[in-house]
């Protein structure tokens, strides 16, 4: 295990550089840090400094977000890595498999939605007898807002 001084020596990237290099706003970096997704160290002037492997970690976060994975899910998955290390290529292969089932579910949902959308504009007015979101007598109003039944198979 490295000493804090050695970690600080390796952590020489400024927040501005990391933001520019990763394509993420400084505020997003601060947010990721508060969520425990990335880590910075403070120099003697109390300025944030990052190790260069943070760029790969941010790339993994951005890729996962592009797949629709929530930050909480990303954090849980990254926490499975030993010593919270930055994912390697092999790690990414394993991590992404964990998310493939979720992605497959989203794709299947979108396909069902696509297949049903031709006869519905979302308000239940086109075909009360066949509409998958028809909410007779507003029985869904007791539990939720709206008649969103498109999730049904």
PECOR-V962766 format. One record per backbone hydrogen bond with DSSP energy under -0.5 kcal/mol. CO is the residue of the C=O (numbers start at 1). NH is the residue of the N-H. E is the energy in kcal/mol with one decimal. If there is no record, write none. Layout:
# PECOR-V962766
CO;NH;E
CO;NH;E
This chain:
# PECOR-V962766
3;7;-2.3
4;8;-2.4
5;9;-2.1
6;10;-2.2
7;11;-1.7
10;12;-1.6
13;50;-2.5
14;18;-2.4
15;19;-2.3
16;20;-2.4
17;21;-3.0
18;22;-2.2
19;23;-1.5
19;24;-1.2
25;29;-1.9
26;30;-2.4
27;31;-2.2
28;32;-3.2
29;33;-2.2
30;34;-2.3
31;35;-1.8
32;37;-2.7
32;38;-0.8
33;36;-1.3
41;49;-2.5
43;46;-2.3
47;43;-2.2
48;15;-0.5
49;41;-2.9
50;12;-0.5
50;13;-2.5
51;54;-1.8
52;55;-1.5
53;57;-1.8
54;58;-2.6
55;59;-1.9
56;60;-2.3
57;61;-2.2
58;62;-2.9
59;63;-2.4
60;64;-2.6
61;65;-2.5
62;66;-2.2
63;67;-1.0
64;67;-0.6
64;69;-2.4
65;68;-1.7
70;74;-2.4
71;75;-2.7
72;76;-2.3
73;77;-2.2
74;78;-3.0
75;79;-2.0
77;80;-1.4
78;81;-1.7
81;84;-1.7
82;85;-2.0
88;92;-2.6
89;93;-1.8
90;94;-1.7
91;95;-3.3
92;96;-3.0
93;97;-1.1
94;98;-1.2
95;98;-0.5
95;99;-0.9
96;99;-0.5
96;100;-1.0
97;101;-0.7
99;103;-2.2
100;104;-2.8
101;105;-2.2
102;106;-2.2
103;107;-2.4
104;108;-2.5
105;109;-2.4
106;110;-2.6
107;111;-2.3
108;112;-2.3
109;113;-2.6
110;114;-2.7
111;115;-2.4
112;116;-1.2
113;116;-0.5
113;117;-1.5
116;119;-1.0
117;120;-1.5
127;130;-0.6
127;131;-2.4
131;134;-0.9
135;138;-2.4
136;139;-1.2
138;141;-1.1
139;142;-0.7
140;143;-1.7
140;144;-2.8
147;149;-1.4
149;152;-1.8
